[in-house]
Amino acid sequence: MLIAGRAERLPRIVWWLVLARAINKLGAFSLGFLTVLITTEFGVSAVAAGLISAAFGLATIPSRLLGGVLADRFGRRRTIVAGLVGCALAQAGIAASGSVAMIAVFACALVVRLTLPADRPFAPSTSSPAQPTVPGRSAWRDRSLLLLLASGTCFALIYMQVGMALPLALVHRGLPAADAGLLSTVSAVVMVLCQPLLRWTAALPHHAAMTCGYLLLAAGLAGYAVADGLSAHLAATVVWSAGDVLMFGRSYAMVVAIAPEDARGRYLSIFGTSWGFATVLAPVFGTQLLEHTGPAGLWGGLALVSLLLAVAQLTVIRPVLRRTARSDTSQRAAV
């Protein structure tokens, strides 16, 4: 754990995992170009291309839930590595063969295999004595988790728009779709260069860090809304990417904090379905907004949602999680 006020450098594992995330992010950015490829090579409408891309997101929902069960049963590192290798093979199927994206995603899997601690041997047991499961509460009935799932889906929906709608939005403004690749690279570089922020902001509570991150995200998206050239898009990318760094791992940390120790994989997998829901909705909503309101309406609307998430983080999510934590403490004390 990072301790506020200490001058040590970030642990090496943090840097490696950030690098892995950046590489995986570059590989996943190919999804945005899938809609461009469909519209340009096959001549279908942007809305139809969005529906085709949404099918990918639909398939990720059951796979995430299965991943949570496998993580609790067989170990988290094994499950992550298997998932990333499977993603690389899927990229190979789309790209035919020899894909740089496939190689990059497979190299994410290698970093995780070499840096994450080895999985503990699986031993079926009841919940940990230090954090026993609250009787009668299942993950899907945990209102704190469902609230985090709702906010996480909104965030993921915004984030997926940057990957999926950005190439088409650039084309709407007379810029090459390939510039989206440059913007994605800049975002990945910012993610690595801004990692010292994690040490400086370690003392911030999760809710404060998330709120600040949402505000930076809103500012960056507002920059996209008014940008009229590549340089303005680059500046906006730096701003929202800094917000992404500030929120790095915070939402997952909040999920872990409310999860019983023997159900963390399941809690995280349920929360992870937010990305599956977002991947289904993002191509549909993004292409519709782009068709009817243009880039300014798309990015302006997403900036507004980011601002609402910042407000909700402090006024809704924080109070609910605190009340749930107090209730759980009382129930566990009675067990």
URWOLIN-V729881 format. One record per residue. N is the residue number from 1. PSI is psi in degrees with one decimal (999 if undefined). OMEGA is omega in whole degrees, 0 to 359 (NA if undefined). Layout:
BEGIN
N&PSI&OMEGA / N&PSI&OMEGA
END
This chain:
BEGIN
1&141.6&178 / 2&131.5&181 / 3&130.1&181 / 4&141.9&174 / 5&-12.9&179 / 6&147.9&186 / 7&-0.5&183 / 8&155.5&175 / 9&161.5&178 / 10&145.2&177 / 11&146.8&184 / 12&-35.1&181 / 13&-32.7&178 / 14&-45.5&180 / 15&-42.4&181 / 16&-40.9&180 / 17&-35.0&175 / 18&-42.0&177 / 19&-42.5&178 / 20&-42.5&179 / 21&-40.7&180 / 22&-42.3&179 / 23&-44.5&179 / 24&-36.7&178 / 25&-40.0&178 / 26&-40.8&179 / 27&-42.2&181 / 28&-18.4&182 / 29&-13.4&178 / 30&-20.8&179 / 31&-36.4&179 / 32&-36.4&181 / 33&-12.9&176 / 34&-41.8&179 / 35&-38.3&178 / 36&-43.6&180 / 37&-43.9&182 / 38&-40.8&183 / 39&-36.2&184 / 40&-39.2&185 / 41&-32.4&185 / 42&-5.0&173 / 43&19.4&179 / 44&165.7&181 / 45&162.5&179 / 46&-36.4&179 / 47&-43.5&178 / 48&-39.2&177 / 49&-37.0&178 / 50&-39.6&178 / 51&-37.4&178 / 52&-43.4&179 / 53&-30.5&180 / 54&-26.6&179 / 55&-32.3&177 / 56&-45.6&180 / 57&-36.8&179 / 58&-38.0&181 / 59&-21.8&183 / 60&-19.9&185 / 61&-54.7&177 / 62&-31.0&180 / 63&-35.3&177 / 64&-42.1&179 / 65&-40.3&176 / 66&-38.2&179 / 67&-37.6&179 / 68&-42.7&178 / 69&-44.1&180 / 70&-37.1&180 / 71&-42.2&178 / 72&-30.0&186 / 73&-44.3&188 / 74&-10.1&180 / 75&146.4&186 / 76&-40.6&182 / 77&-44.3&180 / 78&-42.0&182 / 79&-42.3&180 / 80&-46.2&181 / 81&-44.9&180 / 82&-40.1&180 / 83&-42.3&180 / 84&-37.5&176 / 85&-41.6&177 / 86&-38.0&178 / 87&-39.7&179 / 88&-41.3&179 / 89&-36.1&177 / 90&-40.7&176 / 91&-39.1&180 / 92&-37.7&179 / 93&-38.0&180 / 94&-41.8&187 / 95&4.6&181 / 96&-77.5&177 / 97&163.9&179 / 98&25.9&183 / 99&132.0&175 / 100&-38.2&178 / 101&-40.6&179 / 102&-45.4&180 / 103&-41.0&180 / 104&-45.5&181 / 105&-39.3&178 / 106&-39.5&176 / 107&-27.0&174 / 108&-50.7&177 / 109&-42.1&181 / 110&-42.2&180 / 111&-44.7&179 / 112&-40.8&181 / 113&-36.9&185 / 114&-22.2&188 / 115&-33.5&181 / 116&146.0&176 / 117&148.8&180 / 118&147.7&178 / 119&143.8&174 / 120&147.5&176 / 121&139.0&183 / 122&130.7&176 / 123&111.8&180 / 124&132.7&181 / 125&169.3&173 / 126&179.5&183 / 127&155.8&183 / 128&138.1&178 / 129&-29.7&182 / 130&-26.6&181 / 131&72.7&184 / 132&152.0&178 / 133&137.4&177 / 134&125.0&183 / 135&137.7&174 / 136&3.2&182 / 137&120.9&174 / 138&163.5&183 / 139&-41.4&183 / 140&-13.2&178 / 141&3.6&179 / 142&107.8&186 / 143&-28.5&176 / 144&-43.4&178 / 145&-42.1&180 / 146&-34.9&176 / 147&-43.8&177 / 148&-35.6&177 / 149&-41.6&180 / 150&-47.3&179 / 151&-36.9&178 / 152&-34.9&178 / 153&-40.3&177 / 154&-44.6&179 / 155&-45.9&181 / 156&-35.3&178 / 157&-42.0&177 / 158&-47.6&185 / 159&-40.7&181 / 160&-29.6&177 / 161&-37.3&180 / 162&-37.6&180 / 163&-40.0&187 / 164&-39.6&186 / 165&-19.7&185 / 166&-45.1&179 / 167&-43.5&179 / 168&-37.2&179 / 169&-38.1&177 / 170&-41.5&179 / 171&-38.7&178 / 172&-28.8&181 / 173&12.8&176 / 174&14.5&178 / 175&153.8&179 / 176&141.0&176 / 177&-28.6&180 / 178&-20.2&177 / 179&-22.7&177 / 180&-32.8&176 / 181&-39.6&177 / 182&-43.2&179 / 183&-37.9&178 / 184&-39.0&178 / 185&-42.4&177 / 186&-41.4&179 / 187&-42.5&179 / 188&-39.2&178 / 189&-44.0&178 / 190&-39.4&180 / 191&-40.2&180 / 192&-45.4&184 / 193&-27.6&183 / 194&6.4&182 / 195&-29.0&174 / 196&-21.6&176 / 197&-30.3&180 / 198&-37.0&178 / 199&-42.6&183 / 200&-28.2&183 / 201&11.6&183 / 202&-29.3&181 / 203&-13.7&180 / 204&135.2&172 / 205&155.7&182 / 206&-42.1&184 / 207&-38.0&178 / 208&-43.0&180 / 209&-41.2&178 / 210&-41.2&180 / 211&-47.2&178 / 212&-39.3&178 / 213&-42.3&178 / 214&-37.4&179 / 215&-41.5&177 / 216&-38.6&177 / 217&-42.7&178 / 218&-41.1&180 / 219&-42.5&179 / 220&-41.8&179 / 221&-36.7&175 / 222&-34.7&175 / 223&-40.3&175 / 224&-37.1&183 / 225&-34.0&183 / 226&-2.5&183 / 227&140.1&179 / 228&6.7&179 / 229&175.1&183 / 230&-40.1&182 / 231&-39.9&178 / 232&-37.1&176 / 233&-37.6&178 / 234&-44.0&180 / 235&-42.9&179 / 236&-36.0&179 / 237&-41.0&178 / 238&-40.6&183 / 239&-52.1&184 / 240&-27.7&177 / 241&-35.5&175 / 242&-37.9&176 / 243&-37.6&177 / 244&-40.8&178 / 245&-41.7&182 / 246&-32.6&180 / 247&0.8&187 / 248&115.0&176 / 249&-6.1&186 / 250&-44.9&182 / 251&-39.0&178 / 252&-34.3&177 / 253&-37.9&178 / 254&-36.4&177 / 255&-45.6&179 / 256&-36.6&183 / 257&-29.4&182 / 258&-5.5&186 / 259&138.3&168 / 260&147.3&187 / 261&-37.0&183 / 262&4.0&180 / 263&15.5&183 / 264&-39.0&178 / 265&-42.0&179 / 266&-41.3&177 / 267&-46.0&181 / 268&-34.7&180 / 269&-38.1&176 / 270&-45.4&177 / 271&-36.1&180 / 272&-20.4&177 / 273&-14.5&175 / 274&-37.1&179 / 275&-33.1&176 / 276&-46.8&177 / 277&-43.1&182 / 278&-36.2&181 / 279&-26.9&174 / 280&-44.7&187 / 281&-34.6&188 / 282&-48.8&181 / 283&-33.0&181 / 284&-52.7&180 / 285&-42.3&184 / 286&-45.9&181 / 287&-35.7&178 / 288&-46.7&179 / 289&-39.5&181 / 290&-39.0&180 / 291&-36.2&188 / 292&-26.8&184 / 293&-10.0&181 / 294&177.1&182 / 295&-38.2&182 / 296&-43.0&179 / 297&-39.6&179 / 298&-55.9&185 / 299&-34.2&177 / 300&-41.4&177 / 301&-41.3&179 / 302&-34.7&176 / 303&-39.6&178 / 304&-42.1&177 / 305&-38.7&178 / 306&-41.8&177 / 307&-41.4&178 / 308&-36.9&177 / 309&-37.2&178 / 310&-43.1&178 / 311&-44.1&182 / 312&-31.1&181 / 313&-40.0&183 / 314&-31.8&187 / 315&-21.1&183 / 316&-56.7&187 / 317&-47.9&182 / 318&-48.0&179 / 319&-40.8&182 / 320&-44.3&180 / 321&-36.4&178 / 322&-41.8&178 / 323&-40.7&179 / 324&-39.9&179 / 325&-41.8&179 / 326&-40.3&179 / 327&-42.7&180 / 328&-40.2&179 / 329&-43.1&180 / 330&-42.3&181 / 331&-38.2&180 / 332&-33.6&178 / 333&-26.7&181 / 334&-11.9&182 / 335&999&NA
END
